[in-house]
């Protein structure tokens, strides 16, 4: 099953995943790009789910992680990444960004319903 993978963009236009990705060297960027492609193909076997988010583990180098959440069956939203060393801080940030994402989505849904009633 094909899955759409999007990077979360905050209200201020910042993109936490892209900001982290841009700091990686070429080899790490290649590994991360392959991981993203695997997610798009529906391969979530390397993802551990907890606290409402997923942690995609890449067993290479310092142990890269990508933090994400599912939104339905056909959408995955990327929130950021880390290495094993920065794992807990990145998890806490991903949980916060996921809550922000859900709150924004709820506001949009309410506005859409109100607009449809007019």
Helices and strands as residue ranges (DSSP letters): E 4-7, H 16-21, H 26-40, E 47-50, E 53-58, E 64-70, E 75-82, G 84-86, H 87-117
